[in-house]
Amino acid sequence: MIPSSQKTVFIDGSLLVTESLVRAGADVFIGYPITPANLLYLYSSRRFPTFIAAPDEITTLQLMSGYSAAGRIPVTATSFPGYALMLESINMAYMMELPMVVILVQRLGPATGTATGGAQGDLALLNGTISGGLTLPVVSISGPHDGWVLAAKAVEMAVQMRTPVILLTSKEEMMTMFSFDLNALEEIKPVTRKYFKGGDSYKPYLPDENLVPAFVPLTDKNHQVRLTASTHDTCGILQNTAKEALENSVRLHKKIIKNSSGYSFYDLEEEKGAGTLIVSWGITALAAKEAAGRIRKEGKKVSLLITKTLLPVPDVYYNIMARYKKVIIAEENLTGQYRQILFGSKSPDNITGVNKFGKMISPEEIMEKFEEIYYAPNACRQAGDKFSQIVPSA
């Protein structure tokens, strides 16, 4: 689908993501068209081995669960209104431990909001997608090259952890055309799946050392396979309050925490002697990079952290932030959703944000916040002392 005879092409993020998913081993796309995920739907109809146009988003996730249970790796793409309809079925797939990738292309809300406007407003929803506050892996694209790398990693994570994985992006990242050098793309190999190779005593939810059960597809003729979204034991038998069944549900959370440590994706530019760290993610990361570059050209020191693995939050982020007197978190939403996930509803005094609703954040706005901090060193130092008491140093 991506021309191999050209080195530099005019392309969009949806095409890079689609090609990456297929090369990584995803083989079924099921979807219901919605702006601004339409290009992913279009390209997938031409590229995936199996493509199904579902009548709605609820049916989409139910079909994905069936294909996943049969040993396929399904993908869909949607935006907030569609994702809201998928919530129950995503919880079902999480409980059944069915690998799949859901691409969430953010747009301006609430509700149907502005379908053609971008935003970064869905992260708080993703943090609460699984009932009980259990963790769902979320990785975020912050540039064209990420679309290629992280889409493939999302497939790998889904298969290795046996879980739905959210690939978080936005309207601008998926629909904007740009010039891109194809030589920058690494080779992607299909993910290797682990299947049960034991005797007749197969327990569908008996975990290995990584807390992940061995997989047997429903089409297998040698073993009985039970899949259930209700609280169950390692045999897949419904048990509402039995100790083993409750521990199995706790394992789902621990499984994601344990295995996500190997998928901590971020970019870090640390400048020696810098007292301020700019943190950003998604589409705003481009403005943050530009702002950091301009600040350095002015002879001032600043460090930059672009977070790509958003959930579960890697410990390394806290270790990095603890090294700075002041932290600026830039994200295109009104309430500072990632800032609240990191530090709660009341952040330490030295944690501040650049936030916007309805328009993209510019490099100038991030630079203005930096200037406020740069020329108030005493306040910055006092806040840093408070922060060091809350977050231990690395």
KAZI-V739169 format. One record per residue. N is the residue number from 1. RES is the residue in one letter. D_LAST is the distance of its C-alpha to the last C-alpha in Angstrom with 2 decimals. Layout:
# KAZI-V739169
{{N/RES/D_LAST} {N/RES/D_LAST}}
This chain:
# KAZI-V739169
{{1/M/45.11} {2/I/43.10} {3/P/45.61} {4/S/44.99} {5/S/47.48} {6/Q/45.63} {7/K/42.54} {8/T/41.86} {9/V/42.78} {10/F/42.87} {11/I/40.87} {12/D/38.94} {13/G/35.76} {14/S/37.82} {15/L/39.52} {16/L/36.37} {17/V/34.88} {18/T/38.22} {19/E/38.70} {20/S/35.20} {21/L/35.68} {22/V/39.02} {23/R/37.90} {24/A/35.03} {25/G/37.69} {26/A/38.14} {27/D/41.91} {28/V/42.95} {29/F/42.57} {30/I/43.89} {31/G/43.87} {32/Y/45.59} {33/P/45.58} {34/I/43.73} {35/T/42.74} {36/P/40.35} {37/A/39.86} {38/N/43.44} {39/L/42.75} {40/L/40.59} {41/Y/43.56} {42/L/46.01} {43/Y/44.27} {44/S/43.53} {45/S/47.25} {46/R/48.01} {47/R/45.27} {48/F/44.40} {49/P/46.74} {50/T/47.35} {51/F/47.37} {52/I/48.46} {53/A/49.18} {54/A/48.53} {55/P/50.53} {56/D/47.50} {57/E/43.78} {58/I/44.33} {59/T/46.53} {60/T/44.01} {61/L/41.36} {62/Q/44.04} {63/L/45.29} {64/M/41.82} {65/S/41.32} {66/G/44.65} {67/Y/43.94} {68/S/40.52} {69/A/42.19} {70/A/44.69} {71/G/42.07} {72/R/41.68} {73/I/38.53} {74/P/39.36} {75/V/37.94} {76/T/38.83} {77/A/38.03} {78/T/38.47} {79/S/37.48} {80/F/36.86} {81/P/40.47} {82/G/40.63} {83/Y/37.22} {84/A/38.28} {85/L/41.26} {86/M/39.19} {87/L/36.92} {88/E/39.05} {89/S/39.51} {90/I/35.83} {91/N/35.25} {92/M/38.11} {93/A/36.69} {94/Y/33.27} {95/M/35.11} {96/M/37.34} {97/E/34.42} {98/L/36.15} {99/P/34.34} {100/M/34.92} {101/V/33.40} {102/V/33.99} {103/I/33.59} {104/L/33.23} {105/V/34.42} {106/Q/33.61} {107/R/36.38} {108/L/37.13} {109/G/37.94} {110/P/38.75} {111/A/41.30} {112/T/43.09} {113/G/41.91} {114/T/42.28} {115/A/42.44} {116/T/42.32} {117/G/39.42} {118/G/35.78} {119/A/32.85} {120/Q/29.41} {121/G/30.57} {122/D/30.26} {123/L/26.61} {124/A/27.09} {125/L/30.03} {126/L/28.09} {127/N/25.51} {128/G/28.59} {129/T/30.76} {130/I/30.74} {131/S/32.49} {132/G/30.56} {133/G/27.26} {134/L/26.63} {135/T/24.53} {136/L/26.14} {137/P/24.36} {138/V/24.42} {139/V/23.80} {140/S/24.67} {141/I/26.55} {142/S/25.63} {143/G/28.31} {144/P/31.32} {145/H/29.61} {146/D/27.34} {147/G/30.60} {148/W/31.52} {149/V/28.30} {150/L/26.94} {151/A/30.42} {152/A/30.75} {153/K/27.31} {154/A/28.39} {155/V/31.44} {156/E/29.51} {157/M/27.13} {158/A/30.21} {159/V/32.04} {160/Q/29.34} {161/M/28.22} {162/R/31.78} {163/T/30.94} {164/P/31.68} {165/V/29.11} {166/I/29.12} {167/L/29.04} {168/L/28.55} {169/T/30.23} {170/S/32.67} {171/K/36.21} {172/E/35.54} {173/E/33.48} {174/M/36.20} {175/M/39.38} {176/T/38.91} {177/M/40.54} {178/F/38.95} {179/S/39.67} {180/F/37.57} {181/D/37.63} {182/L/38.05} {183/N/37.07} {184/A/33.43} {185/L/33.61} {186/E/32.45} {187/E/34.66} {188/I/34.00} {189/K/35.18} {190/P/36.20} {191/V/33.84} {192/T/35.04} {193/R/35.83} {194/K/35.83} {195/Y/39.08} {196/F/40.30} {197/K/42.37} {198/G/43.41} {199/G/46.80} {200/D/48.40} {201/S/45.93} {202/Y/43.63} {203/K/41.46} {204/P/40.08} {205/Y/36.96} {206/L/36.20} {207/P/32.58} {208/D/31.41} {209/E/28.30} {210/N/26.28} {211/L/28.03} {212/V/30.20} {213/P/34.00} {214/A/36.21} {215/F/38.28} {216/V/42.07} {217/P/43.78} {218/L/46.58} {219/T/49.01} {220/D/48.58} {221/K/51.92} {222/N/50.77} {223/H/48.41} {224/Q/48.47} {225/V/45.58} {226/R/44.72} {227/L/42.48} {228/T/42.08} {229/A/40.03} {230/S/40.92} {231/T/38.97} {232/H/39.87} {233/D/39.41} {234/T/38.61} {235/C/42.22} {236/G/42.01} {237/I/44.36} {238/L/44.12} {239/Q/42.97} {240/N/41.96} {241/T/40.60} {242/A/40.61} {243/K/37.52} {244/E/37.09} {245/A/37.47} {246/L/34.92} {247/E/32.40} {248/N/33.17} {249/S/32.24} {250/V/28.91} {251/R/28.38} {252/L/28.65} {253/H/25.48} {254/K/23.61} {255/K/24.98} {256/I/23.43} {257/I/19.95} {258/K/20.14} {259/N/21.62} {260/S/19.81} {261/S/16.68} {262/G/18.89} {263/Y/19.74} {264/S/16.61} {265/F/18.28} {266/Y/16.92} {267/D/17.52} {268/L/15.10} {269/E/16.68} {270/E/14.44} {271/E/16.62} {272/K/15.81} {273/G/16.38} {274/A/16.31} {275/G/15.63} {276/T/16.39} {277/L/15.15} {278/I/17.95} {279/V/17.36} {280/S/20.41} {281/W/22.03} {282/G/25.57} {283/I/28.39} {284/T/26.66} {285/A/24.19} {286/L/27.18} {287/A/27.68} {288/A/24.01} {289/K/24.23} {290/E/27.49} {291/A/26.26} {292/A/23.31} {293/G/25.86} {294/R/28.33} {295/I/25.95} {296/R/25.11} {297/K/28.84} {298/E/29.38} {299/G/27.32} {300/K/24.37} {301/K/20.73} {302/V/18.82} {303/S/16.23} {304/L/17.02} {305/L/15.53} {306/I/18.32} {307/T/17.63} {308/K/20.24} {309/T/19.32} {310/L/19.74} {311/L/20.42} {312/P/19.01} {313/V/15.84} {314/P/13.24} {315/D/9.91} {316/V/8.42} {317/Y/10.05} {318/Y/8.26} {319/N/4.76} {320/I/7.17} {321/M/9.16} {322/A/7.06} {323/R/7.43} {324/Y/11.14} {325/K/13.91} {326/K/15.89} {327/V/15.70} {328/I/19.03} {329/I/19.64} {330/A/23.01} {331/E/25.09} {332/E/28.86} {333/N/29.52} {334/L/30.68} {335/T/28.23} {336/G/24.78} {337/Q/24.51} {338/Y/21.08} {339/R/19.76} {340/Q/21.44} {341/I/20.14} {342/L/16.51} {343/F/17.11} {344/G/20.63} {345/S/23.86} {346/K/22.62} {347/S/19.46} {348/P/17.68} {349/D/19.74} {350/N/17.56} {351/I/17.56} {352/T/20.86} {353/G/22.78} {354/V/25.58} {355/N/27.89} {356/K/31.41} {357/F/34.07} {358/G/36.84} {359/K/35.82} {360/M/33.09} {361/I/30.53} {362/S/31.42} {363/P/29.29} {364/E/31.12} {365/E/29.89} {366/I/26.22} {367/M/27.11} {368/E/28.89} {369/K/25.89} {370/F/23.86} {371/E/26.80} {372/E/26.83} {373/I/23.29} {374/Y/23.88} {375/Y/26.90} {376/A/25.47} {377/P/22.82} {378/N/23.49} {379/A/23.02} {380/C/19.82} {381/R/18.45} {382/Q/19.63} {383/A/18.09} {384/G/14.67} {385/D/15.08} {386/K/16.02} {387/F/13.16} {388/S/10.56} {389/Q/12.77} {390/I/12.63} {391/V/9.12} {392/P/6.55} {393/S/3.81} {394/A/0.00}}
